[in-house]
Amino acid sequence: MKCTKQEHRGKIVPSVMDGGKAMSGSEGGFPKSLIEFQRRFASESKCAEYLFERRWPHGFVCPGCGDGRAWLLKTKAFTYECAGCRRQTSVTAGTIMHASKLPLTTWFWAAFLMATHSNGISALQLQSQLGLGSYRTAWMLCAKLRRAMVDPQREPLSGVVEADETIIPFRTKNDPIVVPAGRSGVGKMLVAGAVEVDGGSPRRARLKVIEGFGKGEIHAFVLAAVAPNTRLVTDDWPSYNDIPDIKHKAITVGPMAAHIVLPWTHRLFSNLKRWGLGVYHGLRKTNLQHYLDEFVFRFNRRRTRHAAFNTLLGIGARTVPAPYRLLIRKTAWQSCT
């Protein structure tokens, strides 16, 4: 097999170099305009270099044997062969881009548009913006990128945290749907939410699909989203009582408007519902959790949208591939906490 040896101090380096130094697509800050983005990621090789550094920031590591020595192959694009076990690994193998036939530049454009649009972008809009041949391709791009919007190493909410629940009428083919009042789950999607509050202002949020408003579901959500010894502020719904290691403050709503007691969770829910109607014309049960993850990703990075592009591809480089059959399954209710 013909290959070029690209070995430096036992670690692989990208083939395109500048003065002997591997150049990262994120050098000089994050791209803050379409022109800057196009200049920085104009070619497949530039995108591959960026992915390499996001996936192996300390140098190549073989996913098979852990060896750090490898050769860059000439016969396969952006693929490295381990010097120890001879395993061949591309920069996209085992990531959200695994086995994709789309150019890396298309993936990068999709990630940039999804991360930086203040209100998000639908698959139909993405298809038009990128000139994709089919709606299915655009939808799969969006669906896979949403799975890279939850950092498995993210810190739980802490300090003072508001928590509450809401209901969202789900979109059907027979709209409008008539839903009963109250906490019944008939014709509705049930969502729990929490907002970390610092100095009277919101910082980070969490949203999760739940199956009911009982103590089991509420406790599971809080324990997964909130750090121990956090001061939890809720209304007087009894399901929040007796959560282990949580300092709970329940406020009786009474005649007061609920948004007065819990202003930031209610604003979060209000923005979520308006976003779902505005961008997607309503949300469906299928893959609802991933749409909630997208909203939370955007909310938590509302002041650093351009840096969010770097975060999205960084998580995507460590995200297990999602095949088409997983993306379209009808019972995708699992949470990503």
Secondary structure per residue as TSV (DSSP state, phi and psi in degrees):
chain	resnum	aa	ss	phi	psi
A	1	M	-	360.0	131.4
A	2	K	-	-85.7	130.2
A	3	C	E	-152.8	163.7
A	4	T	E	-108.5	134.4
A	5	K	-	-82.5	123.7
A	6	Q	-	-127.4	70.8
A	7	E	E	-118.8	132.3
A	8	H	E	-144.5	111.3
A	9	R	T	55.1	37.7
A	10	G	T	78.0	4.8
A	11	K	E	-126.4	141.0
A	12	I	E	-72.6	145.2
A	13	V	-	-129.7	152.5
A	14	P	-	-60.6	155.1
A	15	S	S	-75.8	-27.6
A	16	V	-	-88.8	121.1
A	17	M	E	-125.6	160.6
A	18	D	E	-134.8	104.3
A	19	G	T	64.3	30.3
A	20	G	T	81.8	5.1
A	21	K	E	-119.1	134.2
A	22	A	E	-69.1	129.6
A	23	M	-	-96.3	134.4
A	24	S	-	-99.1	145.8
A	25	G	T	-67.0	-13.8
A	26	S	T	-99.1	3.3
A	27	E	T	-64.0	143.0
A	28	G	T	78.1	20.3
A	29	G	S	93.6	179.3
A	30	F	-	-89.1	147.2
A	31	P	-	-62.6	127.0
A	32	K	-	-110.9	5.0
A	33	S	S	-149.5	162.8
A	34	L	H	-64.2	-36.6
A	35	I	H	-66.2	-44.0
A	36	E	H	-65.3	-40.0
A	37	F	H	-62.8	-45.8
A	38	Q	H	-62.1	-38.4
A	39	R	H	-67.9	-38.6
A	40	R	H	-78.1	-32.7
A	41	F	T	-123.7	50.3
A	42	A	-	-79.6	-16.3
A	43	S	S	-132.7	163.4
A	44	E	H	-62.9	-38.0
A	45	S	H	-66.5	-38.0
A	46	K	H	-64.5	-41.4
A	47	C	H	-65.0	-39.8
A	48	A	H	-65.2	-40.0
A	49	E	H	-60.5	-43.2
A	50	Y	H	-62.9	-45.3
A	51	L	H	-62.5	-39.6
A	52	F	H	-57.7	-47.1
A	53	E	H	-72.1	-28.8
A	54	R	H	-73.5	-34.0
A	55	R	H	-83.9	-40.4
A	56	W	-	-126.9	72.6
A	57	P	T	-62.8	-22.3
A	58	H	T	-108.8	16.0
A	59	G	S	109.3	157.4
A	60	F	-	-58.0	137.7
A	61	V	-	-133.1	121.3
A	62	C	-	-65.1	126.5
A	63	P	T	-69.3	-12.8
A	64	G	T	-89.0	-52.9
A	65	C	T	-117.7	-8.2
A	66	G	-	83.1	4.0
A	67	D	-	-67.7	148.3
A	68	G	-	-103.2	8.3
A	69	R	-	-106.2	134.6
A	70	A	E	-159.6	165.4
A	71	W	E	-119.0	140.6
A	72	L	E	-82.8	121.9
A	73	L	E	-81.2	143.1
A	74	K	S	-84.4	-26.5
A	75	T	S	-83.5	-15.1
A	76	K	S	-132.7	132.9
A	77	A	T	-65.3	125.2
A	78	F	T	52.4	43.2
A	79	T	E	-121.2	138.9
A	80	Y	E	-119.6	140.0
A	81	E	E	-108.0	124.1
A	82	C	E	-66.7	134.0
A	83	A	T	-73.5	-18.9
A	84	G	T	-87.0	-57.3
A	85	C	T	-107.9	-2.2
A	86	R	-	68.9	13.5
A	87	R	-	-70.8	139.5
A	88	Q	E	-102.5	130.0
A	89	T	E	-134.8	125.9
A	90	S	E	-90.9	166.3
A	91	V	T	-67.4	-18.0
A	92	T	T	-101.8	-8.2
A	93	A	T	-63.7	131.2
A	94	G	T	77.6	10.0
A	95	T	S	-111.8	-176.8
A	96	I	T	-63.8	-18.1
A	97	M	T	-93.5	7.2
A	98	H	T	-54.6	129.6
A	99	A	T	62.3	14.9
A	100	S	-	-77.6	139.8
A	101	K	-	-94.4	-1.5
A	102	L	S	-75.6	147.0
A	103	P	-	-61.9	151.5
A	104	L	H	-61.3	-34.6
A	105	T	H	-60.7	-35.5
A	106	T	H	-66.9	-43.2
A	107	W	H	-59.9	-42.9
A	108	F	H	-66.5	-41.8
A	109	W	H	-62.3	-43.3
A	110	A	H	-61.7	-44.1
A	111	A	H	-64.4	-40.6
A	112	F	H	-65.4	-44.2
A	113	L	H	-66.6	-41.9
A	114	M	H	-68.1	-34.9
A	115	A	H	-79.4	-30.2
A	116	T	H	-103.7	-18.9
A	117	H	-	-66.1	126.1
A	118	S	T	-63.0	-32.9
A	119	N	T	-109.4	7.1
A	120	G	-	86.2	176.5
A	121	I	-	-144.2	133.3
A	122	S	-	-80.4	165.0
A	123	A	H	-62.7	-36.4
A	124	L	H	-64.7	-41.6
A	125	Q	H	-65.9	-40.9
A	126	L	H	-64.4	-39.8
A	127	Q	H	-59.1	-43.0
A	128	S	H	-69.5	-43.2
A	129	Q	H	-64.5	-38.6
A	130	L	H	-98.1	-3.0
A	131	G	T	64.3	37.8
A	132	L	-	-75.6	151.2
A	133	G	S	-74.7	-22.1
A	134	S	-	-146.2	154.7
A	135	Y	H	-66.1	-36.5
A	136	R	H	-58.7	-42.6
A	137	T	H	-61.7	-44.6
A	138	A	H	-64.2	-41.7
A	139	W	H	-63.9	-41.3
A	140	M	H	-65.8	-38.0
A	141	L	H	-58.0	-49.9
A	142	C	H	-62.8	-44.3
A	143	A	H	-62.7	-41.4
A	144	K	H	-70.7	-38.4
A	145	L	H	-66.8	-32.9
A	146	R	H	-62.2	-31.3
A	147	R	T	-73.3	-7.6
A	148	A	T	-103.9	16.9
A	149	M	S	-101.7	8.6
A	150	V	S	-123.5	114.3
A	151	D	-	-79.5	117.5
A	152	P	T	-63.3	-14.8
A	153	Q	T	-105.5	14.7
A	154	R	-	-67.5	149.2
A	155	E	-	-80.9	143.3
A	156	P	-	-68.7	160.7
A	157	L	B	-66.2	147.4
A	158	S	-	-147.4	178.6
A	159	G	S	77.9	-120.9
A	160	V	E	-105.8	126.2
A	161	V	E	-131.3	126.7
A	162	E	E	-88.0	141.5
A	163	A	E	-138.2	143.7
A	164	D	E	-162.0	179.3
A	165	E	E	-129.4	161.3
A	166	T	E	-148.0	169.2
A	167	I	E	-123.7	143.8
A	168	I	E	-128.6	119.1
A	169	P	E	-62.0	130.8
A	170	F	-	-88.2	151.0
A	171	R	-	-74.7	133.9
A	172	T	-	-132.7	173.9
A	173	K	T	-77.5	-9.4
A	174	N	T	-114.9	37.7
A	175	D	-	-63.0	150.7
A	176	P	S	-82.1	149.1
A	177	I	-	-99.7	138.7
A	178	V	-	-94.9	121.1
A	179	V	-	-113.6	143.8
A	180	P	-	-71.8	156.1
A	181	A	S	-76.2	169.9
A	182	G	T	85.0	-159.5
A	183	R	T	-93.2	13.9
A	184	S	-	-63.2	143.1
A	185	G	-	-91.5	4.1
A	186	V	T	-67.5	123.7
A	187	G	T	70.8	16.2
A	188	K	E	-134.7	160.4
A	189	M	E	-110.7	130.2
A	190	L	E	-98.0	131.1
A	191	V	E	-134.0	133.0
A	192	A	E	-102.5	144.3
A	193	G	E	-140.7	154.9
A	194	A	E	-146.0	144.8
A	195	V	E	-131.3	127.8
A	196	E	E	-81.3	126.4
A	197	V	E	-114.6	129.8
A	198	D	E	-131.0	114.3
A	199	G	T	63.0	31.7
A	200	G	T	84.2	1.8
A	201	S	E	-121.3	148.3
A	202	P	E	-77.1	144.8
A	203	R	E	-113.3	-77.9
A	204	R	E	-118.2	163.2
A	205	A	E	-138.4	164.1
A	206	R	E	-138.7	144.2
A	207	L	E	-136.2	142.6
A	208	K	E	-148.1	137.3
A	209	V	E	-71.1	131.4
A	210	I	E	-124.8	159.8
A	211	E	S	-95.7	-11.5
A	212	G	-	-171.6	172.7
A	213	F	S	-100.2	20.6
A	214	G	S	-75.1	171.4
A	215	K	H	-62.3	-37.4
A	216	G	H	-61.7	-48.1
A	217	E	H	-67.2	-42.8
A	218	I	H	-67.3	-44.0
A	219	H	H	-62.6	-42.3
A	220	A	H	-61.9	-41.4
A	221	F	H	-63.9	-49.1
A	222	V	H	-63.4	-44.7
A	223	L	H	-65.6	-29.3
A	224	A	H	-82.1	-28.7
A	225	A	H	-98.7	-21.2
A	226	V	B	-119.8	138.6
A	227	A	-	-74.5	154.4
A	228	P	T	-59.0	152.2
A	229	N	T	65.7	16.2
A	230	T	-	-76.2	146.5
A	231	R	E	-88.6	106.5
A	232	L	E	-94.9	125.9
A	233	V	E	-111.3	122.4
A	234	T	E	-138.3	176.6
A	235	D	E	-80.3	-170.2
A	236	D	S	-91.9	23.6
A	237	W	-	-64.1	125.3
A	238	P	G	-64.7	-18.0
A	239	S	G	-65.2	-15.6
A	240	Y	G	-87.0	-5.9
A	241	N	T	-73.0	148.2
A	242	D	T	63.6	35.9
A	243	I	-	-77.8	126.4
A	244	P	T	-61.0	137.8
A	245	D	T	62.1	22.7
A	246	I	-	-121.1	132.0
A	247	K	E	-85.7	102.8
A	248	H	E	-99.0	131.2
A	249	K	E	-122.2	108.0
A	250	A	E	-94.7	133.0
A	251	I	E	-112.2	125.5
A	252	T	-	-75.7	120.3
A	253	V	-	-71.3	-51.1
A	254	G	T	59.1	-135.8
A	255	P	T	-77.3	-8.1
A	256	M	S	-70.8	151.1
A	257	A	-	-69.2	139.6
A	258	A	H	-62.1	-32.1
A	259	H	H	-71.4	-12.9
A	260	I	H	-76.7	-37.2
A	261	V	H	-76.7	-44.5
A	262	L	S	-126.0	74.9
A	263	P	H	-65.3	-38.3
A	264	W	H	-82.0	-33.7
A	265	T	H	-68.1	-37.2
A	266	H	H	-70.1	-34.4
A	267	R	H	-68.6	-37.7
A	268	L	H	-60.4	-47.9
A	269	F	H	-63.9	-40.6
A	270	S	H	-62.8	-44.8
A	271	N	H	-65.7	-37.5
A	272	L	H	-60.8	-47.6
A	273	K	H	-66.0	-41.4
A	274	R	H	-66.2	-38.8
A	275	W	H	-64.3	-44.5
A	276	G	H	-62.3	-39.4
A	277	L	H	-73.6	-39.9
A	278	G	H	-72.1	-42.8
A	279	V	H	-89.2	-41.5
A	280	Y	H	-114.5	3.5
A	281	H	S	57.1	37.1
A	282	G	S	107.6	148.5
A	283	L	-	-105.3	149.1
A	284	R	-	-109.5	166.7
A	285	K	S	-64.8	-40.2
A	286	T	T	-61.0	124.9
A	287	N	T	61.6	23.1
A	288	L	H	-56.7	-41.4
A	289	Q	H	-57.8	-36.6
A	290	H	H	-71.9	-29.7
A	291	Y	H	-70.6	-37.5
A	292	L	H	-63.2	-40.1
A	293	D	H	-61.8	-39.5
A	294	E	H	-63.2	-43.4
A	295	F	H	-62.7	-43.5
A	296	V	H	-64.9	-42.7
A	297	F	H	-56.1	-44.5
A	298	R	H	-69.9	-40.8
A	299	F	H	-64.0	-45.7
A	300	N	H	-68.9	-19.5
A	301	R	T	-118.3	29.2
A	302	R	T	-65.3	-21.2
A	303	R	T	-101.8	-3.3
A	304	T	-	-136.9	53.5
A	305	R	H	-62.8	-36.9
A	306	H	H	-74.7	-33.6
A	307	A	H	-68.4	-22.9
A	308	A	H	-63.0	-29.1
A	309	F	H	-61.0	-43.9
A	310	N	H	-62.9	-41.5
A	311	T	H	-64.6	-43.2
A	312	L	H	-61.2	-47.5
A	313	L	H	-72.4	-30.2
A	314	G	H	-63.9	-44.7
A	315	I	H	-69.2	-39.2
A	316	G	H	-59.8	-31.5
A	317	A	T	-70.3	-14.8
A	318	R	T	-115.1	7.0
A	319	T	S	-93.4	134.2
A	320	V	-	-64.1	137.3
A	321	P	-	-58.7	145.4
A	322	A	-	-116.7	109.1
A	323	P	-	-69.5	164.9
A	324	Y	H	-59.1	-39.3
A	325	R	H	-63.4	-28.6
A	326	L	H	-76.6	-37.3
A	327	L	H	-64.9	-32.2
A	328	I	T	-104.1	2.4
A	329	R	-	-65.5	147.8
A	330	K	T	-80.6	-11.8
A	331	T	T	-119.3	41.6
A	332	A	-	-81.9	73.2
A	333	W	-	-106.1	3.4
A	334	Q	-	-66.9	146.5
A	335	S	-	-92.5	160.2
A	336	C	-	-124.9	78.3
A	337	T	-	-93.9	360.0
